[in-house]
Amino acid sequence: MENVLKSYNANQNYNSIVFSVYRSLVIFNLLSSAPHTMDEIKEVLNTIPFFKTDITVDTLRVYMNSLISSGCVIEKTLTRNKRREYTYYIKENI
């Protein structure tokens, strides 16, 4: 048990939590200001320099579901593009 505790890196775990919170706040800010597509949100998050990995659509859905769980009402509307694409925005925050 002592070896497990010694090998545990608290700073790494703390950093991943901080990054997740920061990404959630960026998504909240984007969706509060105007409707955005998943690609637009990904583009903004992938330009932030201290994130080492690109964000996926599945990860974005997890963040958006977290916002919904915390009381945000996220609306999605179909865009007028050739392919099926939706824009998302926060209608209200409870």
C-alpha positions in Angstrom: 0.0 0.0 0.0 2.9 2.4 0.7 4.3 1.9 -2.8 0.9 2.9 -4.3 0.8 6.1 -2.2 4.4 7.0 -3.0 3.7 6.6 -6.8 0.6 8.7 -6.7 1.2 12.1 -8.3 -1.2 14.5 -6.7 -0.1 17.4 -8.9 -1.0 15.5 -12.1 -4.4 14.6 -10.9 -5.0 18.2 -9.7 -3.9 19.6 -13.1 -6.4 17.4 -15.0 -9.2 18.6 -12.8 -8.2 22.2 -13.3 -8.0 21.7 -17.1 -11.5 20.1 -17.1 -13.0 23.0 -15.1 -11.3 25.5 -17.5 -12.6 23.7 -20.5 -16.1 23.7 -19.0 -15.9 27.4 -18.3 -14.7 28.1 -21.9 -17.6 26.1 -23.3 -20.1 27.8 -20.9 -18.8 31.2 -22.0 -19.0 30.3 -25.7 -22.5 28.9 -25.5 -23.7 31.8 -23.3 -22.6 34.4 -25.8 -23.9 32.9 -29.1 -24.8 29.7 -30.8 -21.8 27.6 -31.9 -21.3 24.3 -33.7 -19.3 21.5 -32.3 -16.5 22.3 -34.8 -16.4 25.9 -33.7 -16.1 24.9 -30.1 -13.4 22.3 -30.9 -11.5 24.9 -32.8 -11.5 27.4 -29.9 -10.5 24.7 -27.4 -7.8 23.3 -29.6 -6.2 26.7 -30.0 -5.6 27.0 -26.2 -1.8 26.5 -25.9 -1.5 24.5 -22.6 -3.8 21.7 -23.7 -1.6 18.9 -25.1 -4.3 16.9 -26.8 -7.0 17.8 -29.2 -10.6 17.5 -27.9 -13.0 15.1 -29.5 -16.7 15.4 -30.2 -17.4 12.7 -27.6 -15.5 14.7 -25.0 -17.4 17.8 -25.9 -20.7 15.9 -25.3 -19.4 14.9 -21.9 -18.7 18.6 -21.0 -22.0 19.7 -22.3 -23.8 17.0 -20.3 -22.0 18.2 -17.3 -23.3 21.7 -17.9 -26.8 20.3 -18.3 -26.4 18.4 -15.0 -25.3 21.7 -13.3 -28.5 23.4 -14.4 -27.9 24.9 -17.8 -30.6 24.5 -20.5 -28.7 23.9 -23.7 -30.8 24.2 -26.9 -29.7 22.8 -30.2 -30.9 23.9 -33.6 -30.2 22.6 -37.1 -28.0 24.8 -39.2 -28.7 25.6 -42.9 -25.5 24.0 -44.1 -25.5 21.2 -46.7 -24.7 18.5 -44.1 -26.5 17.8 -40.8 -25.0 20.1 -38.3 -26.4 21.6 -35.2 -25.6 24.8 -33.2 -25.8 24.8 -29.5 -26.4 27.6 -27.0 -27.4 28.1 -23.4 -31.0 29.2 -23.3 -31.0 29.7 -19.5 -28.9 28.9 -16.5 -30.8 27.8 -13.4 
